[in-house]
Amino acid sequence: MSNSNVAPFVKWAGGKRQLLSQIKERMPEEYNDYYEPFVGGGAVTFELLPTNALINDINKALINAYRQICNTPETFLKAVNKLDAEMLGKRTKVLGKEYYYSLRDHYNDKLMKAEYDVELAALFVFINKHCFNGLYRVNGKGLFNVPYNNSQRASVDEMAIMATSKYLQGVTIIDGDFEEACRGAKNGDFVFIDSPYAPLKPTSFESYTKEGFDIESHKRLANLFDELTARGCYCMLTNHNTDLINELYGNKEYKIDVVSVKRMINSDASNRVGEEVIIYNY
C-alpha cells in the first residue's frame, strides 16, 4: 500500500523516524505478514504500510487512540478540534497553561476509570502535542505527569488522520504482552521489534522497573527473538548499544550493526548523540 498522507499522529520517546532509512535498507526483500509488538508512535509501520499487519503495545491509552482513529475518525477529529479551538481561545500563556493542566487532570481521571473511549483518545493526542517533548510518562500511581510545553499549535492534520484511519482498517490492533502479540508469527513473516530501551547505565534499571520493562523482560524478549528465529521468522530489533544488549544477542549468529543517533529528549545537549544497534537474523 502507498499513501504519502499516512503518518504518526503522536510523538513517541524512542521513535524510529530518524532510523527509517537504515531500517529499510536492512529489511528482508520479501516477507509475508508483518508484526510490530512495540508499535509506539508507529513510525516504521506507517512508513512501510504493510498489507497484512498486526500492531501491539502494552499502553492501553495509546492503543485506544489507534482504535478510535481507525473506527471513528470523524468523531475523533471533532473532539480533538474542539480541544484545539478552546486552547486558541486562551490569549495568554497563563490561561493556556491552566487549560492544559485541567485537561491533564481530566485525562487522568478517565484513565483511572478505564474509560477508553473517543474522548480519551482526543485528550491523549492533544496532551501529546502540548506536553514537554511529547514524552509519555506516568508516576507511581499511573497518572500522566508531564508539564506543559507552552504550545498552542494544532494537534492533528485532518487529511493525515483520515488517510491513517483508512490504512488502519486493514490492520489488527491489540494491546498486551509482546510474547502474546507474536504468538501467530510464522515462517516467512517479518517481526520488527522496537523494544523499550535498556538504560545506558545499569544502575538505571530501578527506574525502568516502574515502566514494567526490567532486566528479566529484556531476557524474555531475547528468548522470544531466538524462538521466532527457530520458527523461520525474519526478525529485526533496535535498542541502545549497551553491554546488556550485546550480551543478550552478541553470542549468536545474528548481525549487529551500530548506528549513530540523536537523542532529542535528553535535557543535556552534550548527551544528545549516541549509538544504537540494529540486530537482525537474516
Buried (B, 14 or more C-beta within 10 A) or exposed (E): EEEEEBBBBBBBBBBBBBBBEBBEEBBBEEBBBBBBBBBBBBBBBBBBBBEEBBBBBBBBBBBBBBBBBBBBBEBBBEBBBEBBEEBEEBEEEEEBBEBBEEBBEBBBEBBEEEEBBBBBBBBBBBBBBBBBBBBBBBEEEEBBEBBBBEBBEBBBEEEBBBBBBBBBEEBBBBBEBBEEBBEEBEEBBBBBBBBBBBBBEEEEBEEBEEBEBBBEBBEBBBEBBBBBBEBEBBBBBBBBBBEBBBEBBEEEEBEBEEBEBEBEEBEEEEEEEBEBBBBBBB
